[in-house]
Amino acid sequence: MKKAFSLSLVMSLLALLMIAPATAQEFEDIAVGDQPERFSWDSYEEFAAKYDFTGMEVEVFGPWVDVDFTHLEAVASLFEQATGATVNASGSNDAEQLIQVRVEGGDPPDVYVFPQPGQAADFAADGQLIPLGDEMGQWVVDNYAAGADWASFGTFPDENGEDQFFIFPYKQDMKSLVWYVPDNFDDAGYEIPTTMEDLLALSEQMVADGNTPWCIGVESGGATGWTATDWMEDIMLRLYSPETYDMWVSNELAFDSEEVVNVMNTFGTFLFSEGWTAGGAGAVATTSFGDSPAGLFTIPPQCYMHRQASFIPSFFPDVESLEAGLDYNTFYFPSFASEDLGNPVLGAGTLFGLFTENEVGMAFIEFLQTPIAHEIWMSRAGMLTAHTGVNPEAYANDLLRSQGEVLLGATTFRFDASDLMPGAIGAGSFWSGMVDFINGTPAEEVGAAIQETWDNLDQ
């Protein structure tokens, strides 16, 4: 029999902490902490009333391992409590290769977690994926920030060439963030900029005050240059429409076009303006991306701002001794007020697809529509969501909560362009071309060289 797991039960489990340690430990493993009122238990109860899958199983496979996998297990455990089903979850760093092998071998999992949408399009065109239905696609439009974008990421032509909604977005990551130390800003009297014009003016003010605005590093071994491509992508979304961004990704807009060259030169403002970058532009190509934010924490600070994705605190020096939100914080990499393009966000996200007709698999994906399926992971950290129905108080800390607010304020969301381009471009000439630009090659020449590589792919 499935188990009822209501707010009243949660409170009872907390009260029984001392006399029923096994039950309490099970509760803590699901991880709602000591504030169960943060969670949307009504969404759990409504879902639980719909299904009883006692004795049935579902397999969920994806790219999550280690800590992230334990978070998935917590979400799966709540689904098991609600339905009585058994979730057999597994993850691998090689999931993208293994799913191809399993599908070709006729042994797909019921549910697969796609780390990005490209591979799903191929499976959909081959008739391997099960459509999730237009109703669920419309639900995403109505209930996610930038919902039309998220629905489009999950929509592909099926084997008959007809567009269908195939993969459901769950768990987002952001790149459009600027990291700073609040005490440094307070001591210098600086305020958080809300437009790109303000950010550029703040950078100029910092230089006038004898300070260095930015720490930038792009060295990453064989992947050197990828951090510079992120700058390009964020700036593209702030200078031109989402449609223009998509044309760039698909090579309808050439790398040596006026638009892309303008984006590169705008990035050059941050690189080459006198005094804007710690160590000068000459140090950027040889400074490790993981070491570059260390300048935020020196006394006096070697820089005041660092643009990077949400993962970067793991590279902060002595991060265990730092308190998120107090010793370091973020603000949104802002848009140009003059361009009137809203609040675009660059990032990534995982998406759940269905490979079999297993009704428990479909129900598992439906469960991801509930606020509580997001809030459980939010409470454990490592999770941002575009779901507008969640309680922001469920986030593990103020830093994640503020980043969640940025995500909920997005009017446009786009995946990393280089990840969507052919590997020879997005993980090849684009990376190396940005290093050339940093080292002084004009943007027009860099763009032309990258475009030549792309043009030669079809020959």
SVG drawing of the C-alpha trace seen along z (x, -y; Angstrom):
<svg xmlns="http://www.w3.org/2000/svg" viewBox="-7 -59 57 65">
<polyline fill="none" stroke="black" stroke-width="0.4" points="0.0,0.0 1.2,-3.5 1.8,-5.7 0.1,-9.0 2.7,-11.7 0.8,-14.9 1.9,-17.9 0.3,-16.3 2.5,-13.2 5.5,-15.5 4.8,-17.2 4.2,-13.9 7.6,-12.6 9.3,-15.6 7.6,-15.1 8.7,-11.4 12.3,-12.3 13.6,-10.9 11.4,-7.8 11.3,-6.7 14.8,-7.3 14.4,-5.0 11.2,-6.7 12.7,-10.2 15.8,-9.3 13.7,-8.2 12.0,-11.6 15.3,-13.5 16.7,-11.5 13.8,-13.0 15.2,-16.2 12.7,-18.8 14.7,-19.8 12.9,-21.3 10.6,-23.7 8.0,-21.5 5.8,-24.5 8.1,-25.6 6.8,-22.8 3.7,-22.6 2.2,-19.5 -1.2,-20.2 0.4,-19.5 1.7,-16.2 -1.6,-15.2 -3.5,-16.1 -1.0,-14.0 -1.1,-11.0 -4.9,-10.9 -4.7,-10.2 -2.4,-7.1 -1.9,-3.8 1.0,-1.8 1.6,0.6 3.8,3.4 4.8,1.7 8.3,0.4 9.8,-2.3 13.4,-2.8 14.9,-6.3 18.4,-6.7 20.4,-9.8 23.7,-11.8 23.5,-12.5 26.0,-10.8 27.3,-11.4 25.6,-14.2 23.1,-15.1 22.1,-11.4 21.2,-11.4 19.0,-14.5 17.2,-12.6 16.7,-9.7 15.0,-12.0 12.6,-13.2 12.0,-9.6 11.4,-8.6 8.6,-11.1 7.1,-9.7 7.3,-6.2 5.5,-7.4 2.8,-9.0 2.1,-6.1 3.4,-2.9 5.6,-2.3 9.3,-1.4 11.7,-3.7 14.9,-2.0 17.2,-5.0 20.7,-5.0 23.2,-7.5 26.4,-7.6 28.9,-10.2 28.7,-8.4 24.9,-8.6 24.8,-10.2 26.8,-7.3 25.0,-4.6 21.5,-5.7 22.4,-5.5 23.7,-1.9 20.7,-0.9 18.2,-2.3 20.0,-0.7 20.0,2.6 16.3,2.5 16.7,2.0 15.9,-1.6 15.0,-2.8 11.4,-3.9 12.5,-7.5 15.8,-9.1 17.2,-12.5 18.6,-14.4 21.4,-16.8 20.5,-19.0 17.9,-18.7 20.0,-17.9 20.1,-14.1 16.4,-13.9 15.6,-15.4 17.4,-12.5 15.5,-9.9 12.2,-11.7 12.8,-11.7 13.6,-8.0 10.3,-7.3 12.0,-6.1 10.6,-8.7 7.0,-8.7 5.3,-12.1 4.2,-13.6 1.3,-15.4 0.3,-19.0 -1.4,-19.5 1.9,-19.1 3.7,-21.3 1.1,-24.1 1.4,-23.5 5.1,-24.4 4.2,-27.6 1.8,-28.6 3.8,-27.6 7.5,-28.3 9.3,-31.6 10.1,-32.0 7.8,-29.1 7.4,-29.3 11.2,-28.8 11.2,-25.8 8.3,-24.2 10.2,-24.8 13.3,-23.0 11.2,-19.9 9.3,-20.1 10.7,-18.2 9.4,-16.6 8.4,-13.0 9.1,-10.2 6.3,-11.7 7.7,-15.2 5.0,-16.5 6.0,-18.6 5.3,-16.9 6.2,-17.8 8.7,-15.1 10.8,-16.1 9.9,-17.9 12.3,-20.5 13.3,-20.0 16.2,-21.6 17.9,-24.6 21.4,-26.1 22.3,-29.7 25.3,-31.4 24.1,-35.0 25.6,-35.8 28.1,-38.3 29.9,-37.3 31.1,-39.9 32.0,-40.3 29.3,-42.4 31.8,-43.9 34.0,-45.1 31.1,-46.9 29.9,-48.3 33.4,-49.6 33.8,-51.3 30.2,-52.6 29.2,-50.7 25.7,-49.7 24.4,-46.8 23.8,-47.8 20.5,-47.0 21.2,-47.7 24.2,-47.0 24.7,-50.7 25.0,-50.9 27.4,-48.0 29.7,-49.7 29.5,-52.9 30.3,-51.1 33.4,-49.5 34.5,-53.0 33.9,-54.4 36.0,-51.6 38.9,-52.4 38.6,-56.1 38.7,-55.1 41.9,-53.1 40.2,-49.8 40.1,-46.9 36.6,-45.9 37.0,-42.4 38.8,-39.1 38.6,-37.0 40.4,-33.8 39.9,-31.4 42.6,-28.8 41.2,-25.3 43.6,-22.8 42.3,-21.4 39.1,-23.4 40.8,-26.8 38.5,-29.5 35.1,-28.1 34.6,-30.8 35.0,-33.5 32.3,-31.8 29.9,-32.2 30.6,-35.9 29.8,-36.0 26.5,-34.2 25.4,-36.4 26.2,-39.6 24.5,-38.3 21.3,-37.9 21.6,-41.5 22.3,-43.1 20.1,-41.1 16.8,-39.2 16.5,-35.5 15.7,-34.7 19.1,-36.2 20.7,-34.1 19.0,-31.0 20.2,-31.9 23.8,-32.2 23.5,-28.7 22.2,-27.2 24.8,-29.0 22.1,-31.1 24.0,-34.1 27.7,-33.8 30.4,-34.3 31.9,-37.1 28.5,-38.9 28.2,-42.4 26.2,-41.2 28.7,-38.6 31.6,-40.9 29.8,-43.6 29.2,-41.1 32.9,-40.2 34.0,-43.8 31.6,-44.5 33.3,-41.7 36.5,-43.4 35.3,-46.4 35.6,-44.4 39.0,-42.9 40.8,-45.7 39.6,-48.9 42.5,-50.3 42.5,-49.0 39.3,-46.9 40.8,-43.4 43.2,-42.1 46.6,-41.5 45.5,-43.2 44.1,-41.4 47.5,-39.7 46.9,-37.6 43.4,-36.4 44.3,-33.6 46.8,-32.1 44.8,-32.5 42.8,-29.4 39.1,-29.9 39.0,-28.2 41.7,-30.5 40.4,-33.7 37.8,-34.5 40.4,-34.3 41.0,-38.0 37.7,-38.8 38.9,-37.6 42.3,-39.2 43.0,-42.2 42.8,-44.6 40.7,-43.0 42.5,-42.4 39.1,-42.8 35.5,-43.5 33.4,-41.4 33.6,-38.0 31.1,-36.8 30.6,-33.0 28.0,-30.3 26.4,-29.0 29.0,-26.3 32.0,-28.6 31.9,-28.7 33.5,-25.3 36.6,-27.0 36.7,-29.8 39.7,-29.7 38.8,-28.3 35.2,-28.1 34.3,-25.9 35.0,-29.0 32.9,-31.3 29.2,-31.9 27.1,-32.1 25.2,-35.4 27.4,-37.0 31.0,-36.5 30.1,-36.3 26.9,-36.9 25.7,-37.4 23.7,-39.8 22.1,-39.4 24.4,-40.1 22.0,-42.9 20.5,-43.7 20.9,-46.9 18.0,-49.2 18.4,-50.8 17.9,-47.6 14.5,-46.7 15.1,-42.9 13.7,-42.1 15.7,-39.9 17.4,-37.2 19.1,-34.3 21.8,-32.0 22.1,-28.6 21.4,-24.9 18.9,-22.4 18.0,-18.8 14.9,-17.4 13.0,-14.1 11.9,-11.9 9.8,-8.7 11.1,-5.7 8.4,-3.1 4.7,-3.0 5.1,-2.3 2.3,-4.3 4.4,-4.7 7.0,-6.4 4.5,-8.9 3.2,-9.5 6.8,-10.1 7.2,-12.9 3.7,-14.3 5.0,-14.3 7.7,-16.8 4.9,-19.3 4.2,-19.5 5.8,-22.3 7.0,-19.8 9.0,-17.8 11.1,-20.9 11.0,-22.1 12.5,-18.9 15.6,-19.3 15.7,-23.1 15.9,-22.4 19.0,-20.2 20.8,-22.9 22.2,-22.4 18.8,-23.2 17.3,-26.2 13.9,-26.0 11.9,-28.1 8.6,-26.7 6.6,-29.7 4.5,-27.8 7.2,-26.8 7.7,-28.5 11.1,-30.4 11.5,-29.8 12.2,-26.2 15.7,-27.1 18.5,-26.0 20.0,-29.5 19.6,-33.1 22.1,-32.9 20.2,-30.2 16.9,-32.1 18.2,-35.2 19.4,-33.3 16.0,-31.6 14.4,-35.0 16.6,-35.9 15.5,-32.8 11.9,-33.5 12.4,-37.0 13.7,-35.7 11.8,-36.8 14.0,-34.7 16.1,-31.6 18.7,-30.1 21.0,-27.1 24.7,-27.6 25.2,-28.2 28.6,-26.5 27.0,-23.3 24.4,-23.3 26.9,-24.0 28.8,-21.2 31.6,-20.0 34.3,-21.2 32.9,-24.7 31.4,-24.9 34.3,-22.8 36.9,-23.7 37.4,-26.8 35.0,-28.9 37.2,-28.2 40.5,-28.7 39.2,-31.8 38.3,-33.5 41.8,-32.9 43.1,-34.5 40.8,-37.5 42.0,-37.8 45.6,-37.8 44.9,-40.6 43.6,-39.2 40.8,-41.6 37.3,-40.4 36.7,-40.4 39.6,-38.0 38.5,-35.7 35.0,-35.6 36.1,-34.8 38.4,-32.0 35.6,-30.4 33.2,-30.7 35.6,-29.1 35.8,-26.1 32.0,-25.8 31.8,-26.3 34.3,-23.5 32.3,-21.0 29.9,-20.3 32.7,-19.8"/>
</svg>
